[in-house]
Amino acid sequence: MKKTKLSTPVRYTINTVLTIILWALLTLFVSSSGLKGEYYRGILITIGINIILATSLNVVCGYLGQLPLGHAGFMAVGAYAGAIFMKSTPAATLLRAGNHAAVIPYIIIAVLVSAVVAGIFGLLIGIPALRLKGDYLAIITLGFGEIIRVVLTNIDSVLGFKFTYGASGLARIPKFTSLNVIFVFTVICLFLIHVFMKSRHGRAVLSIRDNEIAAESVGINTTFYKTAAFVFSAMLAGIAGCLYAGYIGSLYPSTFKFMKSIEILVMVVLGGMGSMLGSVISAIVLTALPELLRSFSDYRMVVYSLALVLMMLFRPKGLMGTYDFSMGNTIEKIINRIRGGRRKADTADTGKEVQG
């Protein structure tokens, strides 16, 4: 029996419809929550930012097989770049006037500026760092991440004028990150990762993870693809940083310490290194779990830590391992199973008629 195969346009149409349904459900949930609506909106926005951070780090950790520990540095660079740009625009005045549509071009430019600046830093750091492997790569990227934080803290005294406002923080940033904005950019980032990994470039990255020597022996430019994946990951982290700045409204270098990078890495490891769906689920769980445990304020961090320990003991490969869910493949399996069941039923009926 010939199996049903869904074409790429059909797959994208199904995913688009499901995405719109998800957006409608989230909007309905927040709008119907009454006084708690703003609280839930804040949690959902934080979840979206963490999804972008976790999936972007998964590109390097899960798909490329490297271990960088400076992801918070790229987030910081993107956050400050986007925030400084937005402060130089009339976005704050437009938002106060309720003219949200006029702010959209500024938001798009701010996100692009953040992505480009973070990508440049990713290139500068990635070229020397990716010559190393394992623990050495982790140490050097950790060092670069801390350097970025220290530079953001002290650069004003070097320049002689207020630029990042140092430890006192960059304040009065236009709060442009709404639930709709975070939803759109989260979907775009996930789509870009999906397209990248399904392309020949993504397959080259996976081959480097599986066996770098074999990949190089068949003509794959391992240096180029390792650097490209690192820069791509940094750009997505910069986008997350820009959206974070637009949600919080103020930035402090102390926010982007070493523990922020570890927090993002925990999301990737918990979800499964190499699984985009796993990173999404773990980002949701690790963002929502502390909030759900607020009623146990004295013990919530103990429960949170215990859950991570138990997860690593009983599921060391993470929630999803390397599995990635595909709605198109799932629908294909359902259709083929139904058709196979009908075919068996028709065969059985035909056999009964012949016997009769």
Residue frames as qw, qx, qy, qz and C-alpha x, y, z in Angstrom:
[[0.000, 0.888, 0.459, 0.000, 0.00, 0.00, 0.00],
 [0.393, 0.473, -0.025, 0.788, 1.34, 3.40, -0.96],
 [0.361, -0.540, -0.500, 0.573, 1.72, 5.59, 2.13],
 [0.092, 0.934, 0.285, 0.193, 0.33, 9.12, 2.27],
 [0.553, -0.136, -0.094, 0.816, 2.97, 11.88, 2.28],
 [0.021, 0.924, 0.314, -0.219, 2.04, 15.46, 3.08],
 [0.543, 0.586, 0.052, 0.599, 3.64, 18.11, 0.91],
 [0.410, -0.080, -0.313, 0.853, 5.68, 20.93, 2.47],
 [0.193, -0.307, -0.120, -0.924, 3.01, 23.63, 1.78],
 [0.670, -0.458, -0.475, -0.341, 0.39, 21.44, 3.49],
 [0.669, -0.264, -0.490, 0.492, 2.67, 20.91, 6.50],
 [0.212, 0.050, -0.169, 0.961, 3.31, 24.66, 6.83],
 [0.394, -0.399, -0.316, -0.765, -0.41, 25.39, 6.46],
 [0.719, -0.446, -0.532, -0.024, -1.24, 22.96, 9.28],
 [0.560, -0.198, -0.379, 0.710, 1.44, 24.46, 11.53],
 [0.010, 0.230, 0.044, 0.972, 0.24, 27.99, 10.75],
 [0.550, -0.478, -0.412, -0.548, -3.35, 27.13, 11.64],
 [0.737, -0.403, -0.487, 0.240, -2.26, 25.47, 14.90],
 [0.404, -0.003, -0.235, 0.884, -0.10, 28.49, 15.75],
 [0.229, -0.363, -0.171, -0.887, -3.04, 30.85, 15.24],
 [0.693, -0.477, -0.478, -0.251, -5.24, 28.61, 17.42],
 [0.661, -0.254, -0.434, 0.558, -2.59, 28.62, 20.17],
 [0.158, 0.152, -0.086, 0.972, -2.35, 32.42, 20.01],
 [0.450, -0.444, -0.322, -0.704, -6.15, 32.73, 20.24],
 [0.746, -0.429, -0.507, 0.043, -6.26, 30.39, 23.25],
 [0.527, -0.135, -0.344, 0.765, -3.51, 32.28, 25.09],
 [0.052, -0.261, -0.066, -0.962, -5.18, 35.62, 24.39],
 [0.600, -0.468, -0.421, -0.493, -8.55, 34.30, 25.55],
 [0.718, -0.326, -0.520, 0.328, -6.98, 32.84, 28.70],
 [0.349, -0.038, -0.257, 0.900, -5.31, 36.12, 29.68],
 [0.213, -0.291, -0.185, -0.914, -8.32, 38.30, 28.84],
 [0.678, -0.436, -0.439, -0.397, -10.70, 36.06, 30.83],
 [0.635, -0.113, -0.596, 0.479, -8.44, 35.91, 33.90],
 [0.316, -0.895, -0.293, -0.112, -9.69, 39.22, 35.31],
 [0.284, -0.927, 0.243, -0.026, -7.38, 40.75, 37.93],
 [0.727, -0.384, 0.502, 0.268, -4.83, 37.97, 37.48],
 [0.738, 0.647, 0.171, 0.085, -4.60, 38.65, 33.75],
 [0.195, 0.903, -0.361, 0.127, -1.51, 40.88, 34.04],
 [0.551, -0.540, 0.633, -0.060, 0.18, 38.34, 36.30],
 [0.835, 0.177, 0.514, 0.083, -0.39, 35.53, 33.80],
 [0.551, 0.831, -0.015, 0.076, 0.65, 37.83, 30.95],
 [0.106, -0.846, 0.519, -0.055, 3.98, 38.45, 32.67],
 [0.695, -0.265, 0.668, 0.022, 4.59, 34.73, 33.16],
 [0.791, 0.484, 0.368, 0.072, 3.79, 34.00, 29.50],
 [0.341, 0.912, -0.218, 0.068, 6.13, 36.76, 28.31],
 [0.341, -0.684, 0.644, -0.033, 8.93, 35.40, 30.52],
 [0.808, 0.047, 0.587, 0.023, 8.27, 31.90, 29.18],
 [0.675, 0.726, 0.119, 0.056, 8.57, 33.20, 25.60],
 [0.083, 0.888, -0.447, 0.069, 11.91, 34.88, 26.34],
 [0.531, -0.461, 0.710, -0.048, 13.24, 31.72, 28.00],
 [0.852, 0.329, 0.406, -0.010, 12.07, 29.58, 25.07],
 [0.528, 0.829, -0.158, 0.092, 14.13, 31.70, 22.68],
 [0.165, -0.772, 0.600, -0.126, 17.15, 31.53, 25.00],
 [0.718, -0.222, 0.655, -0.083, 16.91, 27.76, 25.53],
 [0.829, 0.460, 0.315, 0.035, 16.33, 26.84, 21.89],
 [0.374, 0.881, -0.279, 0.081, 19.10, 29.19, 20.72],
 [0.301, -0.649, 0.693, -0.095, 21.61, 27.61, 23.13],
 [0.840, 0.049, 0.531, -0.102, 20.40, 24.19, 22.00],
 [0.685, 0.717, -0.124, -0.045, 21.70, 24.99, 18.51],
 [0.216, 0.723, -0.624, 0.204, 25.26, 24.97, 19.87],
 [0.423, -0.383, 0.748, -0.339, 24.90, 22.49, 22.75],
 [0.770, 0.144, 0.557, -0.277, 22.49, 19.97, 21.26],
 [0.780, 0.612, 0.104, -0.080, 22.95, 20.19, 17.50],
 [0.410, 0.785, -0.437, 0.158, 26.63, 21.22, 17.29],
 [0.910, -0.197, -0.313, 0.190, 27.75, 19.29, 20.38],
 [0.379, 0.399, -0.357, 0.755, 29.76, 22.10, 22.00],
 [0.486, -0.640, -0.545, 0.239, 29.49, 23.49, 25.55],
 [0.201, 0.472, -0.081, 0.855, 29.58, 27.31, 25.72],
 [0.378, -0.578, -0.615, 0.381, 28.87, 29.07, 29.04],
 [0.173, -0.239, -0.043, 0.955, 28.64, 32.67, 27.88],
 [0.060, 0.543, 0.718, 0.431, 25.11, 32.81, 26.51],
 [0.199, -0.829, -0.422, 0.307, 24.07, 35.46, 29.02],
 [0.309, -0.448, 0.209, 0.813, 26.74, 37.74, 27.54],
 [0.088, 0.194, 0.653, 0.727, 25.10, 37.66, 24.10],
 [0.171, -0.726, -0.664, -0.061, 21.72, 38.25, 25.74],
 [0.315, -0.706, -0.191, 0.605, 23.20, 41.28, 27.54],
 [0.231, -0.193, 0.416, 0.858, 24.70, 42.73, 24.34],
 [0.032, -0.429, -0.722, -0.542, 21.38, 42.35, 22.51],
 [0.255, -0.754, -0.573, 0.196, 19.43, 43.80, 25.43],
 [0.274, -0.632, -0.028, 0.724, 21.59, 46.94, 25.68],
 [0.174, -0.018, 0.556, 0.812, 21.76, 47.42, 21.90],
 [0.101, -0.557, -0.727, -0.389, 17.97, 47.22, 21.53],
 [0.302, -0.760, -0.465, 0.340, 17.32, 49.33, 24.62],
 [0.274, -0.465, 0.121, 0.833, 19.70, 52.14, 23.59],
 [0.064, 0.180, 0.630, 0.753, 18.15, 52.21, 20.12],
 [0.195, -0.659, -0.703, -0.185, 14.59, 52.32, 21.48],
 [0.319, -0.694, -0.308, 0.567, 15.49, 55.13, 23.88],
 [0.199, -0.291, 0.304, 0.885, 16.67, 57.19, 20.90],
 [0.072, -0.330, -0.714, -0.613, 13.31, 56.85, 19.13],
 [0.381, -0.218, 0.126, -0.890, 9.89, 58.39, 19.91],
 [0.483, -0.168, -0.846, -0.152, 8.62, 54.93, 20.88],
 [0.187, -0.271, -0.714, 0.619, 7.97, 55.91, 24.51],
 [0.249, 0.228, 0.086, -0.937, 5.82, 58.87, 23.45],
 [0.506, 0.031, -0.604, -0.615, 3.88, 56.74, 20.98],
 [0.409, -0.192, -0.883, 0.130, 3.25, 54.04, 23.60],
 [0.017, -0.286, -0.545, 0.788, 1.97, 56.60, 26.11],
 [0.387, 0.230, -0.137, -0.883, -0.38, 57.94, 23.44],
 [0.714, 0.168, 0.606, -0.306, -1.68, 54.43, 22.78],
 [0.630, 0.651, -0.257, -0.338, -0.42, 54.41, 19.19],
 [0.722, -0.337, 0.597, 0.096, 0.99, 50.88, 19.32],
 [0.809, 0.494, 0.290, 0.129, 0.85, 50.33, 15.54],
 [0.314, 0.915, -0.208, 0.144, 3.33, 53.17, 14.96],
 [0.438, -0.703, 0.559, -0.037, 5.84, 51.50, 17.30],
 [0.952, 0.108, 0.287, 0.008, 5.99, 48.26, 15.28],
 [0.673, 0.669, -0.180, 0.258, 8.67, 49.49, 12.79],
 [0.087, -0.779, 0.510, -0.354, 10.87, 50.62, 15.69],
 [0.803, -0.328, 0.459, -0.193, 10.45, 47.23, 17.39],
 [0.926, 0.346, 0.105, 0.107, 11.46, 45.37, 14.23],
 [0.431, 0.765, -0.325, 0.352, 14.54, 47.58, 13.75],
 [0.400, -0.689, 0.501, -0.338, 15.48, 47.22, 17.44],
 [0.923, -0.117, 0.361, -0.070, 15.30, 43.43, 17.20],
 [0.810, 0.534, -0.031, 0.240, 17.40, 43.45, 14.02],
 [0.112, 0.825, -0.409, 0.373, 19.98, 45.77, 15.62],
 [0.649, -0.522, 0.492, -0.252, 20.17, 43.49, 18.66],
 [0.962, 0.133, 0.237, 0.039, 20.57, 40.41, 16.49],
 [0.633, 0.690, -0.171, 0.307, 23.33, 42.00, 14.36],
 [0.107, -0.790, 0.474, -0.374, 25.29, 43.36, 17.34],
 [0.778, -0.357, 0.483, -0.186, 25.04, 40.05, 19.23],
 [0.925, 0.348, 0.114, 0.096, 26.02, 38.22, 16.03],
 [0.392, 0.790, -0.349, 0.316, 29.13, 40.37, 15.65],
 [0.385, -0.636, 0.582, -0.329, 30.16, 39.57, 19.21],
 [0.928, -0.033, 0.348, -0.130, 29.40, 35.91, 18.54],
 [0.790, 0.572, -0.111, 0.190, 31.72, 36.00, 15.53],
 [0.117, 0.790, -0.476, 0.369, 34.51, 37.73, 17.43],
 [0.567, -0.464, 0.599, -0.322, 34.24, 35.23, 20.29],
 [0.943, 0.141, 0.237, -0.188, 33.44, 32.17, 18.20],
 [0.666, 0.655, -0.348, 0.075, 36.44, 32.27, 15.86],
 [0.148, 0.561, -0.735, 0.351, 39.05, 31.83, 18.63],
 [0.588, -0.275, 0.562, -0.513, 36.84, 29.94, 21.09],
 [0.925, 0.191, 0.106, -0.310, 35.70, 27.18, 18.73],
 [0.516, 0.563, -0.640, 0.087, 39.29, 26.10, 18.15],
 [0.114, -0.293, 0.830, -0.462, 38.97, 24.55, 21.61],
 [0.612, -0.219, -0.662, -0.373, 36.73, 21.74, 22.80],
 [0.637, -0.371, -0.655, 0.165, 34.99, 20.50, 25.91],
 [0.489, -0.698, -0.331, 0.405, 36.01, 22.07, 29.22],
 [0.404, -0.187, 0.146, 0.883, 38.38, 24.52, 27.54],
 [0.023, -0.439, -0.504, -0.744, 35.60, 25.90, 25.36],
 [0.423, -0.738, -0.524, -0.052, 33.34, 26.24, 28.41],
 [0.524, -0.539, -0.174, 0.636, 36.02, 28.15, 30.32],
 [0.281, -0.020, 0.271, 0.920, 36.87, 30.57, 27.52],
 [0.160, -0.546, -0.540, -0.620, 33.22, 31.36, 26.72],
 [0.493, -0.712, -0.455, 0.205, 32.56, 31.83, 30.44],
 [0.457, -0.357, -0.013, 0.815, 35.43, 34.32, 30.49],
 [0.093, 0.242, 0.425, 0.867, 34.09, 36.21, 27.47],
 [0.318, -0.682, -0.594, -0.285, 30.62, 36.37, 29.05],
 [0.504, -0.680, -0.298, 0.442, 32.07, 37.89, 32.23],
 [0.371, -0.105, 0.193, 0.902, 34.17, 40.32, 30.18],
 [0.058, -0.511, -0.525, -0.678, 31.03, 41.58, 28.45],
 [0.444, -0.760, -0.474, -0.002, 29.32, 42.14, 31.80],
 [0.530, -0.505, -0.096, 0.675, 32.35, 43.99, 33.23],
 [0.256, 0.135, 0.353, 0.890, 32.60, 46.17, 30.09],
 [0.204, -0.664, -0.538, -0.478, 28.91, 47.10, 30.36],
 [0.528, -0.723, -0.361, 0.260, 29.53, 48.07, 33.99],
 [0.485, -0.591, 0.071, 0.641, 32.60, 50.24, 33.42],
 [0.517, 0.392, 0.437, 0.623, 32.45, 51.48, 29.82],
 [0.009, -0.947, -0.280, -0.158, 30.99, 54.89, 30.79],
 [0.468, -0.800, 0.167, 0.336, 34.15, 55.86, 32.70],
 [0.595, -0.085, 0.510, 0.615, 36.23, 55.00, 29.64],
 [0.304, 0.620, 0.526, 0.496, 34.02, 56.85, 27.15],
 [0.186, -0.060, -0.198, 0.961, 33.61, 59.90, 29.40],
 [0.448, -0.071, -0.074, -0.888, 29.83, 60.10, 28.94],
 [0.594, 0.030, 0.660, -0.459, 26.73, 58.15, 29.94],
 [0.404, 0.245, -0.710, -0.522, 26.15, 55.22, 27.59],
 [0.566, -0.199, -0.792, -0.111, 25.11, 52.11, 29.54],
 [0.448, -0.685, 0.103, -0.565, 24.87, 53.93, 32.92],
 [0.211, 0.415, -0.811, 0.354, 27.03, 51.23, 34.49],
 [0.202, -0.147, -0.916, 0.313, 25.98, 49.55, 37.72],
 [0.257, 0.236, 0.377, -0.858, 23.22, 52.10, 38.32],
 [0.433, 0.381, 0.817, 0.004, 21.37, 50.60, 35.36],
 [0.034, -0.054, -0.480, -0.875, 19.89, 51.72, 32.06],
 [0.187, 0.447, 0.729, -0.484, 16.38, 52.94, 32.93],
 [0.390, 0.599, 0.147, -0.684, 13.32, 54.39, 31.19],
 [0.073, -0.111, 0.843, 0.521, 13.40, 51.89, 28.36],
 [0.596, 0.061, -0.158, -0.785, 10.12, 51.90, 26.40],
 [0.466, -0.038, 0.853, -0.231, 8.11, 48.85, 27.44],
 [0.515, 0.361, -0.397, -0.669, 7.26, 47.53, 23.99],
 [0.208, 0.116, -0.967, -0.088, 7.24, 43.78, 24.69],
 [0.683, -0.065, 0.190, -0.702, 3.61, 42.70, 24.82],
 [0.705, -0.027, 0.698, -0.121, 2.22, 39.17, 24.72],
 [0.750, 0.628, 0.177, -0.108, 1.56, 39.49, 20.99],
 [0.264, 0.845, -0.466, -0.017, 5.09, 40.74, 20.31],
 [0.343, -0.485, 0.800, -0.085, 6.74, 37.94, 22.30],
 [0.789, 0.207, 0.557, -0.157, 4.49, 35.32, 20.68],
 [0.661, 0.742, -0.045, -0.098, 5.32, 36.49, 17.15],
 [0.188, 0.780, -0.594, 0.058, 9.09, 36.62, 17.71],
 [0.564, -0.309, 0.750, -0.152, 9.12, 33.29, 19.56],
 [0.826, 0.391, 0.391, -0.113, 7.39, 31.64, 16.62],
 [0.510, 0.823, -0.249, -0.026, 9.79, 33.33, 14.16],
 [0.136, -0.684, 0.711, -0.089, 12.86, 32.18, 16.13],
 [0.697, -0.069, 0.701, -0.133, 11.59, 28.60, 16.35],
 [0.768, 0.602, 0.188, -0.107, 10.83, 28.64, 12.62],
 [0.300, 0.840, -0.452, -0.007, 14.32, 29.92, 11.79],
 [0.376, -0.474, 0.791, -0.096, 15.92, 27.17, 13.89],
 [0.786, 0.220, 0.555, -0.161, 13.69, 24.57, 12.23],
 [0.664, 0.743, -0.033, -0.075, 14.53, 25.78, 8.71],
 [0.060, 0.792, -0.607, 0.027, 18.24, 25.99, 9.51],
 [0.480, -0.332, 0.804, -0.114, 18.41, 22.48, 10.93],
 [0.784, 0.359, 0.488, -0.133, 16.39, 20.96, 8.07],
 [0.491, 0.825, -0.236, -0.150, 18.67, 22.52, 5.46],
 [0.868, 0.282, -0.280, 0.297, 21.96, 21.06, 4.23],
 [0.123, 0.635, -0.444, 0.620, 23.73, 23.47, 6.57],
 [0.674, -0.460, 0.310, -0.488, 21.89, 21.97, 9.53],
 [0.998, 0.036, -0.047, -0.007, 22.78, 18.46, 8.41],
 [0.582, 0.528, -0.394, 0.477, 26.43, 19.55, 8.19],
 [0.262, -0.609, 0.433, -0.610, 26.22, 20.84, 11.77],
 [0.895, -0.257, 0.185, -0.313, 24.76, 17.51, 12.94],
 [0.911, 0.285, -0.227, 0.193, 27.50, 15.60, 11.14],
 [0.240, 0.620, -0.482, 0.570, 30.12, 17.64, 13.03],
 [0.595, -0.483, 0.373, -0.523, 28.44, 16.72, 16.31],
 [0.986, -0.032, 0.060, -0.150, 28.40, 13.01, 15.44],
 [0.838, -0.146, 0.234, 0.470, 31.95, 12.78, 14.12],
 [0.073, 0.919, -0.119, -0.369, 33.95, 15.90, 13.36],
 [0.308, -0.459, 0.704, 0.447, 36.86, 14.03, 11.76],
 [0.431, 0.319, 0.811, 0.234, 34.56, 12.08, 9.43],
 [0.268, 0.876, 0.350, -0.194, 32.68, 15.27, 8.52],
 [0.047, -0.831, 0.349, 0.430, 35.91, 17.03, 7.63],
 [0.419, -0.219, 0.797, 0.376, 37.10, 14.05, 5.61],
 [0.405, 0.517, 0.724, 0.210, 34.10, 14.29, 3.26],
 [0.291, 0.384, 0.288, 0.827, 34.69, 17.97, 2.55],
 [0.285, -0.859, -0.405, -0.131, 32.59, 19.75, 5.19],
 [0.263, 0.537, -0.281, 0.751, 34.21, 23.01, 6.30],
 [0.552, -0.498, -0.628, 0.231, 33.94, 22.34, 10.02],
 [0.296, -0.211, -0.238, 0.901, 35.38, 25.72, 11.07],
 [0.182, -0.180, -0.311, -0.915, 32.82, 27.59, 8.96],
 [0.541, -0.431, -0.602, -0.399, 29.81, 25.61, 10.18],
 [0.532, -0.403, -0.567, 0.482, 30.86, 25.68, 13.83],
 [0.154, -0.146, -0.112, 0.971, 31.27, 29.45, 13.64],
 [0.293, -0.254, -0.461, -0.798, 28.01, 29.88, 11.70],
 [0.558, -0.487, -0.667, -0.085, 26.03, 27.89, 14.29],
 [0.442, -0.354, -0.427, 0.705, 27.67, 29.86, 17.11],
 [0.005, -0.015, 0.100, 0.995, 26.84, 33.21, 15.47],
 [0.415, -0.361, -0.599, -0.582, 23.27, 32.10, 14.73],
 [0.551, -0.481, -0.642, 0.230, 22.83, 31.09, 18.36],
 [0.307, -0.262, -0.251, 0.880, 24.25, 34.43, 19.56],
 [0.143, -0.175, -0.327, -0.917, 21.90, 36.38, 17.28],
 [0.516, -0.484, -0.627, -0.325, 18.85, 34.60, 18.69],
 [0.519, -0.443, -0.504, 0.529, 20.09, 35.28, 22.23],
 [0.148, -0.052, 0.005, 0.988, 20.41, 38.94, 21.28],
 [0.349, -0.375, -0.497, -0.701, 16.77, 38.96, 20.14],
 [0.589, -0.516, -0.615, 0.087, 15.74, 37.46, 23.48],
 [0.416, -0.277, -0.301, 0.812, 17.75, 40.16, 25.26],
 [0.062, -0.165, -0.233, -0.956, 16.03, 42.92, 23.28],
 [0.512, -0.469, -0.556, -0.457, 12.59, 41.54, 24.16],
 [0.588, -0.423, -0.545, 0.422, 13.66, 41.21, 27.80],
 [0.233, -0.096, -0.124, 0.960, 14.69, 44.89, 27.88],
 [0.270, -0.254, -0.362, -0.855, 11.35, 45.87, 26.35],
 [0.605, -0.478, -0.613, -0.173, 9.50, 43.91, 29.03],
 [0.577, -0.413, -0.438, 0.552, 11.43, 44.92, 32.17],
 [0.053, 0.956, 0.185, 0.223, 12.03, 48.56, 31.20],
 [0.197, -0.885, 0.415, -0.071, 15.45, 48.75, 32.90],
 [0.901, 0.245, -0.310, 0.179, 18.75, 46.87, 32.58],
 [0.437, -0.797, 0.412, -0.063, 21.52, 46.10, 35.08],
 [0.449, 0.540, -0.711, -0.032, 24.79, 44.31, 34.24],
 [0.276, -0.290, 0.832, -0.385, 24.39, 42.18, 37.37],
 [0.817, 0.193, 0.219, -0.497, 21.37, 40.50, 35.74],
 [0.825, 0.487, -0.266, -0.102, 23.66, 38.79, 33.22],
 [0.335, -0.650, 0.676, -0.091, 26.04, 37.03, 35.57],
 [0.131, 0.300, -0.934, -0.144, 27.46, 33.54, 35.17],
 [0.313, 0.170, 0.858, -0.371, 24.39, 32.00, 36.86],
 [0.579, 0.515, 0.082, -0.627, 22.15, 33.31, 34.08],
 [0.442, 0.462, -0.695, -0.330, 24.11, 31.24, 31.56],
 [0.024, -0.092, 0.974, -0.206, 23.84, 28.21, 33.86],
 [0.483, 0.321, 0.527, -0.621, 20.09, 28.76, 34.15],
 [0.621, 0.519, -0.249, -0.532, 19.73, 28.67, 30.36],
 [0.290, 0.382, -0.873, -0.093, 21.98, 25.61, 30.12],
 [0.290, 0.032, 0.859, -0.422, 19.85, 23.77, 32.71],
 [0.645, 0.422, 0.202, -0.604, 16.80, 24.31, 30.49],
 [0.559, 0.515, -0.558, -0.333, 18.60, 22.75, 27.53],
 [0.124, 0.269, -0.943, 0.153, 19.90, 19.77, 29.52],
 [0.426, 0.137, 0.698, -0.559, 16.56, 19.15, 31.21],
 [0.684, 0.464, 0.052, -0.561, 14.66, 19.21, 27.92],
 [0.875, 0.133, 0.418, 0.206, 17.16, 17.04, 26.08],
 [0.140, -0.646, 0.408, 0.630, 20.22, 18.18, 24.17],
 [0.070, -0.076, 0.799, 0.592, 19.28, 18.10, 20.51],
 [0.003, 0.567, 0.816, 0.115, 15.51, 18.38, 20.97],
 [0.034, -0.280, -0.077, -0.956, 13.90, 21.72, 20.19],
 [0.593, -0.512, -0.431, -0.448, 10.60, 20.50, 21.63],
 [0.714, -0.349, -0.476, 0.378, 12.42, 19.46, 24.79],
 [0.313, 0.034, -0.175, 0.933, 13.92, 22.94, 25.18],
 [0.311, -0.410, -0.260, -0.817, 10.48, 24.50, 24.75],
 [0.713, -0.486, -0.478, -0.165, 8.90, 22.21, 27.36],
 [0.654, -0.254, -0.400, 0.589, 11.73, 22.65, 29.88],
 [0.127, 0.214, -0.042, 0.968, 11.64, 26.45, 29.45],
 [0.501, -0.486, -0.322, -0.640, 7.92, 26.39, 30.21],
 [0.780, -0.414, -0.462, 0.082, 8.32, 24.07, 33.21],
 [0.602, -0.154, -0.309, 0.720, 11.33, 25.82, 34.76],
 [0.008, -0.293, -0.028, -0.956, 9.70, 29.24, 34.35],
 [0.574, -0.451, -0.299, -0.614, 6.27, 28.27, 35.64],
 [0.726, -0.245, -0.614, 0.188, 7.36, 25.88, 38.42],
 [0.308, -0.033, -0.447, 0.839, 8.79, 28.54, 40.77],
 [0.318, -0.203, -0.060, -0.924, 5.60, 30.56, 40.32],
 [0.721, -0.284, -0.513, -0.370, 3.38, 27.56, 41.06],
 [0.696, -0.228, -0.568, 0.376, 5.36, 26.88, 44.22],
 [0.047, 0.501, -0.193, 0.842, 5.06, 30.40, 45.62],
 [0.687, -0.550, -0.117, -0.459, 2.52, 29.19, 48.18],
 [0.907, -0.329, -0.085, 0.251, 5.36, 27.07, 49.58],
 [0.231, 0.925, -0.216, 0.212, 7.73, 30.02, 49.74],
 [0.484, -0.705, 0.514, -0.068, 9.92, 28.45, 52.43],
 [0.696, -0.164, 0.687, 0.129, 10.47, 25.25, 50.50],
 [0.704, 0.661, 0.127, -0.227, 9.88, 26.11, 46.83],
 [0.302, 0.766, -0.560, -0.095, 13.57, 26.29, 45.87],
 [0.400, -0.322, 0.851, -0.110, 14.15, 22.98, 47.65],
 [0.729, 0.363, 0.541, -0.208, 11.34, 21.38, 45.65],
 [0.527, 0.806, -0.170, -0.208, 12.64, 23.02, 42.46],
 [0.044, 0.666, -0.744, -0.034, 16.18, 21.69, 43.03],
 [0.548, -0.108, 0.810, -0.178, 14.90, 18.25, 44.05],
 [0.752, 0.537, 0.277, -0.262, 12.87, 18.01, 40.85],
 [0.427, 0.780, -0.440, -0.126, 16.01, 18.70, 38.80],
 [0.207, -0.489, 0.842, -0.093, 18.03, 16.10, 40.71],
 [0.677, 0.145, 0.681, -0.239, 15.34, 13.43, 40.29],
 [0.680, 0.684, 0.003, -0.264, 15.09, 14.28, 36.60],
 [0.274, 0.722, -0.632, -0.057, 18.81, 13.77, 36.08],
 [0.391, -0.303, 0.849, -0.184, 18.74, 10.50, 38.04],
 [0.618, 0.271, 0.715, -0.182, 15.82, 8.85, 36.26],
 [0.624, 0.714, 0.305, 0.088, 15.99, 10.58, 32.88],
 [0.504, -0.528, 0.221, 0.647, 19.64, 11.62, 32.30],
 [0.368, 0.212, 0.554, 0.716, 19.05, 12.30, 28.59],
 [0.169, 0.090, 0.023, -0.981, 16.41, 14.92, 29.43],
 [0.577, 0.288, 0.453, -0.616, 12.67, 15.00, 29.00],
 [0.764, 0.554, 0.048, -0.326, 12.71, 14.37, 25.26],
 [0.781, -0.137, 0.449, 0.413, 16.23, 13.07, 24.64],
 [0.162, -0.264, 0.477, 0.823, 16.97, 13.88, 21.00],
 [0.226, 0.520, 0.806, 0.169, 13.34, 13.46, 19.88],
 [0.100, 0.212, -0.050, -0.971, 11.71, 16.30, 17.97],
 [0.423, 0.489, 0.704, -0.295, 7.95, 16.34, 17.45],
 [0.035, 0.097, -0.524, -0.845, 6.58, 16.85, 13.94],
 [0.540, 0.325, 0.423, -0.651, 2.88, 17.54, 13.49],
 [0.590, 0.466, -0.414, -0.514, 3.12, 16.64, 9.80],
 [0.289, 0.252, -0.924, -0.002, 4.66, 13.24, 10.54],
 [0.254, 0.104, 0.795, -0.541, 2.07, 12.59, 13.24],
 [0.615, 0.409, 0.131, -0.661, -0.81, 13.36, 10.87],
 [0.507, 0.424, -0.672, -0.335, 0.78, 11.14, 8.22],
 [0.069, 0.124, -0.964, 0.223, 0.98, 8.24, 10.67],
 [0.428, 0.254, 0.591, -0.635, -2.66, 8.71, 11.71],
 [0.628, 0.465, -0.172, -0.600, -3.87, 8.82, 8.10],
 [0.431, 0.369, -0.805, -0.170, -1.81, 5.77, 7.09],
 [0.109, -0.031, 0.915, -0.388, -3.00, 3.85, 10.14],
 [0.559, 0.348, 0.371, -0.654, -6.64, 4.64, 9.34],
 [0.618, 0.486, -0.411, -0.462, -6.13, 3.66, 5.71],
 [0.226, 0.295, -0.927, 0.043, -4.36, 0.48, 6.79],
 [0.323, 0.112, 0.781, -0.522, -7.25, -0.38, 9.12],
 [0.645, 0.440, 0.101, -0.616, -9.79, 0.20, 6.39],
 [0.484, 0.467, -0.673, -0.309, -7.79, -1.89, 3.95],
 [0.008, 0.132, -0.965, 0.226, -7.68, -4.79, 6.42],
 [0.474, 0.282, 0.572, -0.608, -11.43, -4.44, 7.01],
 [0.632, 0.501, -0.210, -0.553, -12.15, -4.44, 3.26],
 [0.327, 0.375, -0.860, -0.115, -9.91, -7.50, 2.78],
 [0.195, 0.025, 0.890, -0.411, -11.71, -9.32, 5.59],
 [0.583, 0.403, 0.311, -0.633, -15.13, -8.46, 4.10],
 [0.557, 0.499, -0.502, -0.434, -13.99, -9.62, 0.64],
 [0.136, 0.250, -0.955, 0.083, -12.77, -12.92, 2.10],
 [0.387, 0.187, 0.732, -0.529, -16.13, -13.49, 3.80],
 [0.630, 0.486, -0.015, -0.606, -18.00, -12.83, 0.54],
 [0.429, 0.439, -0.747, -0.254, -15.78, -15.31, -1.33],
 [0.047, -0.078, 0.957, -0.274, -16.33, -17.95, 1.33],
 [0.501, 0.326, 0.496, -0.630, -20.07, -17.28, 1.27]]
